[in-house]
Amino acid sequence: MKLLLLIPAVLLTGCISMPVKQKFPDVPKELLNSCPDLKQAEQTEEFSNVLKTITENYSKYHECKITVDTWIEWYKLQKEVYNK
């Protein structure tokens, strides 16, 4: 008889929810890279060389901006999911 009373008690203890510790997700490695340093224009009288440096710096800036914007978007999304 005691066994019949013990079985439901054991089964009901399995229904008690245990607290779950959430872990904030790790950052993708692509988003941890630093932005590259911009190049200094060489001392020259040729405008084409200066223009080439400006164009390279402009491209580097926009690539870095895309990475930073992606990082911000990823972080906001993960934080929102984490807080739910």
C-alpha positions, 0 to 999 in steps of 0.5 A: 500500500505504501508503494502505491502512495510513493509512486504518485509522489515521485511522479509529481516531483518530476513536474516541479520546474527547476530554474534554468540559467540562461547564457548570453550567446557568444559573439560571432568571430567576424564581428570581433575584428578591429577596423583597419588603420587608414593609410596616410597619403604619400608626399607626392605631387601626383594627384592620382596617388593621393586619390588612390589613397583616398579611395582605399580609405573610403572603401575601408571605412565603409567595410568597417561601417558595415561590420559595426552596423552588423554587430549592433544589429546582432547585439540588439537582436540577441539581447531582445531574445535573451530578455524574453 
